[in-house]
Amino acid sequence: MIGIIGGTGLDNPDLLEARREEYVETVFGKPSDALIHGKIGGVECVILARHGRKHDVSPTNVNYRANIWALKEAGCTHIIASTACGSLKEEIVPGDLVILDSFIDRTSKRELTFFDQKTPGGPSGICHIPMEHAYDDATRKILMQTAKELGIKFHPSGTSVCVEGPRFSTRAESNVFRSWGAATVNMTTVPEVR
């Protein structure tokens, strides 16, 4: 089953066949919104609006742990997450798809692990998790192949800088991110990718 995290446009009722909504609570609290179950092209999916369907949850206040936990508990084996972002490279223009392969974390106020030792019912112990490869290569290859088949312009790799938000980066900050080789800047990649 595929979990899809995104926002604008993913709440189109025509997107899912046999659509049903489910409100859940996890050991980490409530997710951003209802889990919307259904099928896309015959494939079982669960869609979750990261910022809520009313877009009323700011990037810092998204309960990322509850969102991921809820999708896992719903039976999702893979998650595809989309994010609106700003380009840091001339060749990446509005409407392009960038299939990320790495990230730089510039956030400072978010819970970064499920293993916090303080959540009743949450995982216990300490878990040191490797982050390379940051994104699943098999899933990335499927996304690239599908984009190619559909004629969608895409970039096969890129590093995204995740800023705290909700403000955008300054020109000076974006120039620093460019000097680091980053391709995009956004507000929600981290800790979601972890």
mmCIF file of the C-alpha atoms, coordinates in Angstrom:
data_MODEL
# 
_entry.id   MODEL 
# 
loop_
_atom_site.group_PDB 
_atom_site.id 
_atom_site.type_symbol 
_atom_site.label_atom_id 
_atom_site.label_alt_id 
_atom_site.label_comp_id 
_atom_site.label_asym_id 
_atom_site.label_entity_id 
_atom_site.label_seq_id 
_atom_site.pdbx_PDB_ins_code 
_atom_site.Cartn_x 
_atom_site.Cartn_y 
_atom_site.Cartn_z 
_atom_site.occupancy 
_atom_site.B_iso_or_equiv 
_atom_site.pdbx_formal_charge 
_atom_site.auth_seq_id 
_atom_site.auth_comp_id 
_atom_site.auth_asym_id 
_atom_site.auth_atom_id 
_atom_site.pdbx_PDB_model_num 
ATOM 1   C CA . MET A 1 1   ? 0.000   0.000  0.000   1.00 0.00 ? 1   MET A CA 1 
ATOM 2   C CA . ILE A 1 2   ? 1.274   3.437  -0.921  1.00 0.00 ? 2   ILE A CA 1 
ATOM 3   C CA . GLY A 1 3   ? 1.112   6.397  1.443   1.00 0.00 ? 3   GLY A CA 1 
ATOM 4   C CA . ILE A 1 4   ? 1.029   9.791  -0.231  1.00 0.00 ? 4   ILE A CA 1 
ATOM 5   C CA . ILE A 1 5   ? 1.847   12.945 1.719   1.00 0.00 ? 5   ILE A CA 1 
ATOM 6   C CA . GLY A 1 6   ? 1.151   16.207 0.009   1.00 0.00 ? 6   GLY A CA 1 
ATOM 7   C CA . GLY A 1 7   ? -1.158  19.123 -0.103  1.00 0.00 ? 7   GLY A CA 1 
ATOM 8   C CA . THR A 1 8   ? -2.881  21.194 -2.720  1.00 0.00 ? 8   THR A CA 1 
ATOM 9   C CA . GLY A 1 9   ? -4.603  19.133 -5.408  1.00 0.00 ? 9   GLY A CA 1 
ATOM 10  C CA . LEU A 1 10  ? -4.402  15.812 -3.596  1.00 0.00 ? 10  LEU A CA 1 
ATOM 11  C CA . ASP A 1 11  ? -7.862  16.251 -2.083  1.00 0.00 ? 11  ASP A CA 1 
ATOM 12  C CA . ASN A 1 12  ? -9.540  16.076 -5.486  1.00 0.00 ? 12  ASN A CA 1 
ATOM 13  C CA . PRO A 1 13  ? -12.410 13.573 -4.936  1.00 0.00 ? 13  PRO A CA 1 
ATOM 14  C CA . ASP A 1 14  ? -11.969 12.291 -8.516  1.00 0.00 ? 14  ASP A CA 1 
ATOM 15  C CA . LEU A 1 15  ? -8.373  11.220 -7.758  1.00 0.00 ? 15  LEU A CA 1 
ATOM 16  C CA . LEU A 1 16  ? -9.362  8.195  -5.663  1.00 0.00 ? 16  LEU A CA 1 
ATOM 17  C CA . GLU A 1 17  ? -11.716 5.324  -6.422  1.00 0.00 ? 17  GLU A CA 1 
ATOM 18  C CA . ALA A 1 18  ? -13.721 3.928  -3.464  1.00 0.00 ? 18  ALA A CA 1 
ATOM 19  C CA . ARG A 1 19  ? -12.690 6.890  -1.318  1.00 0.00 ? 19  ARG A CA 1 
ATOM 20  C CA . ARG A 1 20  ? -13.205 6.786  2.457   1.00 0.00 ? 20  ARG A CA 1 
ATOM 21  C CA . GLU A 1 21  ? -11.931 9.001  5.262   1.00 0.00 ? 21  GLU A CA 1 
ATOM 22  C CA . GLU A 1 22  ? -10.540 7.783  8.566   1.00 0.00 ? 22  GLU A CA 1 
ATOM 23  C CA . TYR A 1 23  ? -9.643  9.977  11.529  1.00 0.00 ? 23  TYR A CA 1 
ATOM 24  C CA . VAL A 1 24  ? -7.047  8.340  13.773  1.00 0.00 ? 24  VAL A CA 1 
ATOM 25  C CA . GLU A 1 25  ? -4.933  9.084  16.818  1.00 0.00 ? 25  GLU A CA 1 
ATOM 26  C CA . THR A 1 26  ? -1.431  7.670  17.279  1.00 0.00 ? 26  THR A CA 1 
ATOM 27  C CA . VAL A 1 27  ? 0.930   7.320  20.219  1.00 0.00 ? 27  VAL A CA 1 
ATOM 28  C CA . PHE A 1 28  ? 2.427   10.598 18.941  1.00 0.00 ? 28  PHE A CA 1 
ATOM 29  C CA . GLY A 1 29  ? -0.930  12.377 18.778  1.00 0.00 ? 29  GLY A CA 1 
ATOM 30  C CA . LYS A 1 30  ? -3.183  13.272 15.883  1.00 0.00 ? 30  LYS A CA 1 
ATOM 31  C CA . PRO A 1 31  ? -1.931  13.434 12.301  1.00 0.00 ? 31  PRO A CA 1 
ATOM 32  C CA . SER A 1 32  ? -2.433  16.628 10.306  1.00 0.00 ? 32  SER A CA 1 
ATOM 33  C CA . ASP A 1 33  ? -5.805  15.467 8.952   1.00 0.00 ? 33  ASP A CA 1 
ATOM 34  C CA . ALA A 1 34  ? -7.863  12.418 8.074   1.00 0.00 ? 34  ALA A CA 1 
ATOM 35  C CA . LEU A 1 35  ? -6.315  9.494  6.259   1.00 0.00 ? 35  LEU A CA 1 
ATOM 36  C CA . ILE A 1 36  ? -8.070  9.256  2.909   1.00 0.00 ? 36  ILE A CA 1 
ATOM 37  C CA . HIS A 1 37  ? -8.148  5.656  1.690   1.00 0.00 ? 37  HIS A CA 1 
ATOM 38  C CA . GLY A 1 38  ? -8.859  4.576  -1.878  1.00 0.00 ? 38  GLY A CA 1 
ATOM 39  C CA . LYS A 1 39  ? -7.325  3.318  -5.084  1.00 0.00 ? 39  LYS A CA 1 
ATOM 40  C CA . ILE A 1 40  ? -5.408  5.085  -7.819  1.00 0.00 ? 40  ILE A CA 1 
ATOM 41  C CA . GLY A 1 41  ? -5.175  2.998  -10.981 1.00 0.00 ? 41  GLY A CA 1 
ATOM 42  C CA . GLY A 1 42  ? -6.156  -0.072 -8.981  1.00 0.00 ? 42  GLY A CA 1 
ATOM 43  C CA . VAL A 1 43  ? -3.391  0.453  -6.378  1.00 0.00 ? 43  VAL A CA 1 
ATOM 44  C CA . GLU A 1 44  ? -4.378  0.824  -2.702  1.00 0.00 ? 44  GLU A CA 1 
ATOM 45  C CA . CYS A 1 45  ? -3.338  4.244  -1.422  1.00 0.00 ? 45  CYS A CA 1 
ATOM 46  C CA . VAL A 1 46  ? -3.703  6.434  1.630   1.00 0.00 ? 46  VAL A CA 1 
ATOM 47  C CA . ILE A 1 47  ? -3.454  10.196 1.157   1.00 0.00 ? 47  ILE A CA 1 
ATOM 48  C CA . LEU A 1 48  ? -2.615  12.590 3.983   1.00 0.00 ? 48  LEU A CA 1 
ATOM 49  C CA . ALA A 1 49  ? -2.600  16.382 3.672   1.00 0.00 ? 49  ALA A CA 1 
ATOM 50  C CA . ARG A 1 50  ? 0.598   17.431 5.465   1.00 0.00 ? 50  ARG A CA 1 
ATOM 51  C CA . HIS A 1 51  ? -0.688  20.910 6.360   1.00 0.00 ? 51  HIS A CA 1 
ATOM 52  C CA . GLY A 1 52  ? -4.310  19.779 6.790   1.00 0.00 ? 52  GLY A CA 1 
ATOM 53  C CA . ARG A 1 53  ? -6.873  20.122 4.012   1.00 0.00 ? 53  ARG A CA 1 
ATOM 54  C CA . LYS A 1 54  ? -7.589  23.677 5.160   1.00 0.00 ? 54  LYS A CA 1 
ATOM 55  C CA . HIS A 1 55  ? -3.833  24.391 5.032   1.00 0.00 ? 55  HIS A CA 1 
ATOM 56  C CA . ASP A 1 56  ? -3.896  25.489 8.669   1.00 0.00 ? 56  ASP A CA 1 
ATOM 57  C CA . VAL A 1 57  ? -0.827  23.674 10.065  1.00 0.00 ? 57  VAL A CA 1 
ATOM 58  C CA . SER A 1 58  ? 2.462   25.576 9.688   1.00 0.00 ? 58  SER A CA 1 
ATOM 59  C CA . PRO A 1 59  ? 5.649   23.682 8.705   1.00 0.00 ? 59  PRO A CA 1 
ATOM 60  C CA . THR A 1 60  ? 7.084   23.782 12.237  1.00 0.00 ? 60  THR A CA 1 
ATOM 61  C CA . ASN A 1 61  ? 3.822   22.568 13.781  1.00 0.00 ? 61  ASN A CA 1 
ATOM 62  C CA . VAL A 1 62  ? 3.216   19.585 11.489  1.00 0.00 ? 62  VAL A CA 1 
ATOM 63  C CA . ASN A 1 63  ? 3.116   16.465 13.666  1.00 0.00 ? 63  ASN A CA 1 
ATOM 64  C CA . TYR A 1 64  ? 5.497   14.583 11.376  1.00 0.00 ? 64  TYR A CA 1 
ATOM 65  C CA . ARG A 1 65  ? 5.824   11.609 13.729  1.00 0.00 ? 65  ARG A CA 1 
ATOM 66  C CA . ALA A 1 66  ? 2.053   11.147 13.984  1.00 0.00 ? 66  ALA A CA 1 
ATOM 67  C CA . ASN A 1 67  ? 1.708   11.434 10.201  1.00 0.00 ? 67  ASN A CA 1 
ATOM 68  C CA . ILE A 1 68  ? 4.302   8.732  9.478   1.00 0.00 ? 68  ILE A CA 1 
ATOM 69  C CA . TRP A 1 69  ? 3.092   6.503  12.336  1.00 0.00 ? 69  TRP A CA 1 
ATOM 70  C CA . ALA A 1 70  ? -0.522  6.746  11.118  1.00 0.00 ? 70  ALA A CA 1 
ATOM 71  C CA . LEU A 1 71  ? 0.463   5.719  7.582   1.00 0.00 ? 71  LEU A CA 1 
ATOM 72  C CA . LYS A 1 72  ? 2.509   2.810  8.934   1.00 0.00 ? 72  LYS A CA 1 
ATOM 73  C CA . GLU A 1 73  ? -0.397  1.674  11.135  1.00 0.00 ? 73  GLU A CA 1 
ATOM 74  C CA . ALA A 1 74  ? -2.714  1.919  8.091   1.00 0.00 ? 74  ALA A CA 1 
ATOM 75  C CA . GLY A 1 75  ? -0.488  -0.643 6.355   1.00 0.00 ? 75  GLY A CA 1 
ATOM 76  C CA . CYS A 1 76  ? 1.536   1.606  4.044   1.00 0.00 ? 76  CYS A CA 1 
ATOM 77  C CA . THR A 1 77  ? 4.786   -0.003 2.957   1.00 0.00 ? 77  THR A CA 1 
ATOM 78  C CA . HIS A 1 78  ? 6.036   2.948  0.894   1.00 0.00 ? 78  HIS A CA 1 
ATOM 79  C CA . ILE A 1 79  ? 5.539   6.706  1.176   1.00 0.00 ? 79  ILE A CA 1 
ATOM 80  C CA . ILE A 1 80  ? 5.745   9.210  -1.633  1.00 0.00 ? 80  ILE A CA 1 
ATOM 81  C CA . ALA A 1 81  ? 5.877   12.782 -0.364  1.00 0.00 ? 81  ALA A CA 1 
ATOM 82  C CA . SER A 1 82  ? 5.598   15.860 -2.520  1.00 0.00 ? 82  SER A CA 1 
ATOM 83  C CA . THR A 1 83  ? 6.615   19.318 -1.424  1.00 0.00 ? 83  THR A CA 1 
ATOM 84  C CA . ALA A 1 84  ? 6.370   22.738 -2.964  1.00 0.00 ? 84  ALA A CA 1 
ATOM 85  C CA . CYS A 1 85  ? 9.826   24.223 -3.146  1.00 0.00 ? 85  CYS A CA 1 
ATOM 86  C CA . GLY A 1 86  ? 11.926  27.044 -4.462  1.00 0.00 ? 86  GLY A CA 1 
ATOM 87  C CA . SER A 1 87  ? 14.565  26.473 -7.103  1.00 0.00 ? 87  SER A CA 1 
ATOM 88  C CA . LEU A 1 88  ? 18.211  27.220 -6.391  1.00 0.00 ? 88  LEU A CA 1 
ATOM 89  C CA . LYS A 1 89  ? 19.322  26.356 -9.946  1.00 0.00 ? 89  LYS A CA 1 
ATOM 90  C CA . GLU A 1 90  ? 18.550  28.161 -13.202 1.00 0.00 ? 90  GLU A CA 1 
ATOM 91  C CA . GLU A 1 91  ? 17.730  24.894 -14.985 1.00 0.00 ? 91  GLU A CA 1 
ATOM 92  C CA . ILE A 1 92  ? 14.990  23.990 -12.489 1.00 0.00 ? 92  ILE A CA 1 
ATOM 93  C CA . VAL A 1 93  ? 11.935  26.007 -13.484 1.00 0.00 ? 93  VAL A CA 1 
ATOM 94  C CA . PRO A 1 94  ? 8.364   26.148 -12.122 1.00 0.00 ? 94  PRO A CA 1 
ATOM 95  C CA . GLY A 1 95  ? 6.533   22.918 -12.946 1.00 0.00 ? 95  GLY A CA 1 
ATOM 96  C CA . ASP A 1 96  ? 9.650   20.738 -13.010 1.00 0.00 ? 96  ASP A CA 1 
ATOM 97  C CA . LEU A 1 97  ? 9.784   17.606 -10.881 1.00 0.00 ? 97  LEU A CA 1 
ATOM 98  C CA . VAL A 1 98  ? 12.962  17.072 -8.855  1.00 0.00 ? 98  VAL A CA 1 
ATOM 99  C CA . ILE A 1 99  ? 13.480  13.527 -7.565  1.00 0.00 ? 99  ILE A CA 1 
ATOM 100 C CA . LEU A 1 100 ? 15.590  14.236 -4.504  1.00 0.00 ? 100 LEU A CA 1 
ATOM 101 C CA . ASP A 1 101 ? 18.483  12.064 -3.413  1.00 0.00 ? 101 ASP A CA 1 
ATOM 102 C CA . SER A 1 102 ? 19.741  14.060 -0.419  1.00 0.00 ? 102 SER A CA 1 
ATOM 103 C CA . PHE A 1 103 ? 18.876  16.869 1.976   1.00 0.00 ? 103 PHE A CA 1 
ATOM 104 C CA . ILE A 1 104 ? 20.416  19.462 4.265   1.00 0.00 ? 104 ILE A CA 1 
ATOM 105 C CA . ASP A 1 105 ? 18.596  20.090 7.554   1.00 0.00 ? 105 ASP A CA 1 
ATOM 106 C CA . ARG A 1 106 ? 18.377  23.748 8.621   1.00 0.00 ? 106 ARG A CA 1 
ATOM 107 C CA . THR A 1 107 ? 15.433  23.244 10.993  1.00 0.00 ? 107 THR A CA 1 
ATOM 108 C CA . SER A 1 108 ? 15.735  23.785 14.739  1.00 0.00 ? 108 SER A CA 1 
ATOM 109 C CA . LYS A 1 109 ? 12.352  23.298 16.455  1.00 0.00 ? 109 LYS A CA 1 
ATOM 110 C CA . ARG A 1 110 ? 11.141  19.846 15.369  1.00 0.00 ? 110 ARG A CA 1 
ATOM 111 C CA . GLU A 1 111 ? 11.064  16.422 16.981  1.00 0.00 ? 111 GLU A CA 1 
ATOM 112 C CA . LEU A 1 112 ? 13.619  14.447 14.987  1.00 0.00 ? 112 LEU A CA 1 
ATOM 113 C CA . THR A 1 113 ? 13.136  10.863 16.165  1.00 0.00 ? 113 THR A CA 1 
ATOM 114 C CA . PHE A 1 114 ? 10.517  8.308  17.145  1.00 0.00 ? 114 PHE A CA 1 
ATOM 115 C CA . PHE A 1 115 ? 12.975  7.086  19.802  1.00 0.00 ? 115 PHE A CA 1 
ATOM 116 C CA . ASP A 1 116 ? 12.517  9.924  22.294  1.00 0.00 ? 116 ASP A CA 1 
ATOM 117 C CA . GLN A 1 117 ? 12.300  7.765  25.456  1.00 0.00 ? 117 GLN A CA 1 
ATOM 118 C CA . LYS A 1 118 ? 9.234   9.722  26.597  1.00 0.00 ? 118 LYS A CA 1 
ATOM 119 C CA . THR A 1 119 ? 6.316   8.663  24.392  1.00 0.00 ? 119 THR A CA 1 
ATOM 120 C CA . PRO A 1 120 ? 4.180   5.954  26.042  1.00 0.00 ? 120 PRO A CA 1 
ATOM 121 C CA . GLY A 1 121 ? 3.614   3.236  23.454  1.00 0.00 ? 121 GLY A CA 1 
ATOM 122 C CA . GLY A 1 122 ? 6.389   4.583  21.228  1.00 0.00 ? 122 GLY A CA 1 
ATOM 123 C CA . PRO A 1 123 ? 9.590   2.745  20.386  1.00 0.00 ? 123 PRO A CA 1 
ATOM 124 C CA . SER A 1 124 ? 12.048  2.206  23.226  1.00 0.00 ? 124 SER A CA 1 
ATOM 125 C CA . GLY A 1 125 ? 15.793  2.412  23.212  1.00 0.00 ? 125 GLY A CA 1 
ATOM 126 C CA . ILE A 1 126 ? 18.069  4.643  21.213  1.00 0.00 ? 126 ILE A CA 1 
ATOM 127 C CA . CYS A 1 127 ? 18.355  4.126  17.500  1.00 0.00 ? 127 CYS A CA 1 
ATOM 128 C CA . HIS A 1 128 ? 21.216  5.595  15.492  1.00 0.00 ? 128 HIS A CA 1 
ATOM 129 C CA . ILE A 1 129 ? 19.909  5.603  11.938  1.00 0.00 ? 129 ILE A CA 1 
ATOM 130 C CA . PRO A 1 130 ? 22.125  5.949  8.867   1.00 0.00 ? 130 PRO A CA 1 
ATOM 131 C CA . MET A 1 131 ? 20.845  8.565  6.425   1.00 0.00 ? 131 MET A CA 1 
ATOM 132 C CA . GLU A 1 132 ? 22.721  7.617  3.284   1.00 0.00 ? 132 GLU A CA 1 
ATOM 133 C CA . HIS A 1 133 ? 20.955  6.855  0.980   1.00 0.00 ? 133 HIS A CA 1 
ATOM 134 C CA . ALA A 1 134 ? 18.485  9.458  2.209   1.00 0.00 ? 134 ALA A CA 1 
ATOM 135 C CA . TYR A 1 135 ? 15.790  8.316  -0.239  1.00 0.00 ? 135 TYR A CA 1 
ATOM 136 C CA . ASP A 1 136 ? 14.954  4.810  -1.440  1.00 0.00 ? 136 ASP A CA 1 
ATOM 137 C CA . ASP A 1 137 ? 16.726  4.210  -4.766  1.00 0.00 ? 137 ASP A CA 1 
ATOM 138 C CA . ALA A 1 138 ? 14.181  1.643  -6.018  1.00 0.00 ? 138 ALA A CA 1 
ATOM 139 C CA . THR A 1 139 ? 11.283  4.059  -5.449  1.00 0.00 ? 139 THR A CA 1 
ATOM 140 C CA . ARG A 1 140 ? 13.244  6.897  -7.070  1.00 0.00 ? 140 ARG A CA 1 
ATOM 141 C CA . LYS A 1 141 ? 13.837  4.725  -10.173 1.00 0.00 ? 141 LYS A CA 1 
ATOM 142 C CA . ILE A 1 142 ? 10.114  3.959  -10.425 1.00 0.00 ? 142 ILE A CA 1 
ATOM 143 C CA . LEU A 1 143 ? 9.303   7.679  -10.170 1.00 0.00 ? 143 LEU A CA 1 
ATOM 144 C CA . MET A 1 144 ? 11.845  8.518  -12.889 1.00 0.00 ? 144 MET A CA 1 
ATOM 145 C CA . GLN A 1 145 ? 10.583  5.780  -15.209 1.00 0.00 ? 145 GLN A CA 1 
ATOM 146 C CA . THR A 1 146 ? 6.976   6.857  -14.691 1.00 0.00 ? 146 THR A CA 1 
ATOM 147 C CA . ALA A 1 147 ? 7.808   10.532 -15.273 1.00 0.00 ? 147 ALA A CA 1 
ATOM 148 C CA . LYS A 1 148 ? 9.622   9.564  -18.472 1.00 0.00 ? 148 LYS A CA 1 
ATOM 149 C CA . GLU A 1 149 ? 6.648   7.480  -19.680 1.00 0.00 ? 149 GLU A CA 1 
ATOM 150 C CA . LEU A 1 150 ? 4.232   10.337 -18.929 1.00 0.00 ? 150 LEU A CA 1 
ATOM 151 C CA . GLY A 1 151 ? 6.440   12.962 -20.556 1.00 0.00 ? 151 GLY A CA 1 
ATOM 152 C CA . ILE A 1 152 ? 6.908   14.917 -17.324 1.00 0.00 ? 152 ILE A CA 1 
ATOM 153 C CA . LYS A 1 153 ? 10.052  17.031 -17.197 1.00 0.00 ? 153 LYS A CA 1 
ATOM 154 C CA . PHE A 1 154 ? 12.137  15.856 -14.253 1.00 0.00 ? 154 PHE A CA 1 
ATOM 155 C CA . HIS A 1 155 ? 15.577  16.165 -12.731 1.00 0.00 ? 155 HIS A CA 1 
ATOM 156 C CA . PRO A 1 156 ? 16.911  12.745 -11.627 1.00 0.00 ? 156 PRO A CA 1 
ATOM 157 C CA . SER A 1 157 ? 18.702  14.012 -8.536  1.00 0.00 ? 157 SER A CA 1 
ATOM 158 C CA . GLY A 1 158 ? 18.996  16.967 -6.257  1.00 0.00 ? 158 GLY A CA 1 
ATOM 159 C CA . THR A 1 159 ? 19.720  18.066 -2.730  1.00 0.00 ? 159 THR A CA 1 
ATOM 160 C CA . SER A 1 160 ? 17.060  20.070 -0.943  1.00 0.00 ? 160 SER A CA 1 
ATOM 161 C CA . VAL A 1 161 ? 17.669  22.436 1.945   1.00 0.00 ? 161 VAL A CA 1 
ATOM 162 C CA . CYS A 1 162 ? 14.883  22.323 4.522   1.00 0.00 ? 162 CYS A CA 1 
ATOM 163 C CA . VAL A 1 163 ? 14.410  25.617 6.385   1.00 0.00 ? 163 VAL A CA 1 
ATOM 164 C CA . GLU A 1 164 ? 12.282  26.095 9.493   1.00 0.00 ? 164 GLU A CA 1 
ATOM 165 C CA . GLY A 1 165 ? 9.738   28.390 7.864   1.00 0.00 ? 165 GLY A CA 1 
ATOM 166 C CA . PRO A 1 166 ? 7.163   29.690 7.626   1.00 0.00 ? 166 PRO A CA 1 
ATOM 167 C CA . ARG A 1 167 ? 9.298   32.481 6.187   1.00 0.00 ? 167 ARG A CA 1 
ATOM 168 C CA . PHE A 1 168 ? 11.176  31.971 2.957   1.00 0.00 ? 168 PHE A CA 1 
ATOM 169 C CA . SER A 1 169 ? 14.950  32.231 2.836   1.00 0.00 ? 169 SER A CA 1 
ATOM 170 C CA . THR A 1 170 ? 16.646  35.555 2.177   1.00 0.00 ? 170 THR A CA 1 
ATOM 171 C CA . ARG A 1 171 ? 18.665  36.082 -0.984  1.00 0.00 ? 171 ARG A CA 1 
ATOM 172 C CA . ALA A 1 172 ? 21.851  35.810 1.102   1.00 0.00 ? 172 ALA A CA 1 
ATOM 173 C CA . GLU A 1 173 ? 20.703  32.486 2.592   1.00 0.00 ? 173 GLU A CA 1 
ATOM 174 C CA . SER A 1 174 ? 19.734  31.144 -0.832  1.00 0.00 ? 174 SER A CA 1 
ATOM 175 C CA . ASN A 1 175 ? 23.158  32.135 -2.169  1.00 0.00 ? 175 ASN A CA 1 
ATOM 176 C CA . VAL A 1 176 ? 24.788  30.157 0.655   1.00 0.00 ? 176 VAL A CA 1 
ATOM 177 C CA . PHE A 1 177 ? 22.561  27.149 -0.157  1.00 0.00 ? 177 PHE A CA 1 
ATOM 178 C CA . ARG A 1 178 ? 23.553  27.451 -3.841  1.00 0.00 ? 178 ARG A CA 1 
ATOM 179 C CA . SER A 1 179 ? 27.218  27.471 -2.850  1.00 0.00 ? 179 SER A CA 1 
ATOM 180 C CA . TRP A 1 180 ? 26.579  24.183 -1.025  1.00 0.00 ? 180 TRP A CA 1 
ATOM 181 C CA . GLY A 1 181 ? 25.321  22.646 -4.289  1.00 0.00 ? 181 GLY A CA 1 
ATOM 182 C CA . ALA A 1 182 ? 21.663  22.453 -3.245  1.00 0.00 ? 182 ALA A CA 1 
ATOM 183 C CA . ALA A 1 183 ? 18.993  22.296 -5.952  1.00 0.00 ? 183 ALA A CA 1 
ATOM 184 C CA . THR A 1 184 ? 15.871  23.342 -4.019  1.00 0.00 ? 184 THR A CA 1 
ATOM 185 C CA . VAL A 1 185 ? 14.753  24.872 -0.735  1.00 0.00 ? 185 VAL A CA 1 
ATOM 186 C CA . ASN A 1 186 ? 11.589  23.886 1.130   1.00 0.00 ? 186 ASN A CA 1 
ATOM 187 C CA . MET A 1 187 ? 10.060  23.758 4.621   1.00 0.00 ? 187 MET A CA 1 
ATOM 188 C CA . THR A 1 188 ? 8.875   20.174 5.117   1.00 0.00 ? 188 THR A CA 1 
ATOM 189 C CA . THR A 1 189 ? 11.444  17.613 3.936   1.00 0.00 ? 189 THR A CA 1 
ATOM 190 C CA . VAL A 1 190 ? 12.850  17.266 7.461   1.00 0.00 ? 190 VAL A CA 1 
ATOM 191 C CA . PRO A 1 191 ? 12.097  15.416 9.669   1.00 0.00 ? 191 PRO A CA 1 
ATOM 192 C CA . GLU A 1 192 ? 9.626   13.684 7.347   1.00 0.00 ? 192 GLU A CA 1 
ATOM 193 C CA . VAL A 1 193 ? 12.410  11.990 5.347   1.00 0.00 ? 193 VAL A CA 1 
ATOM 194 C CA . ARG A 1 194 ? 13.994  10.625 8.534   1.00 0.00 ? 194 ARG A CA 1 
# 
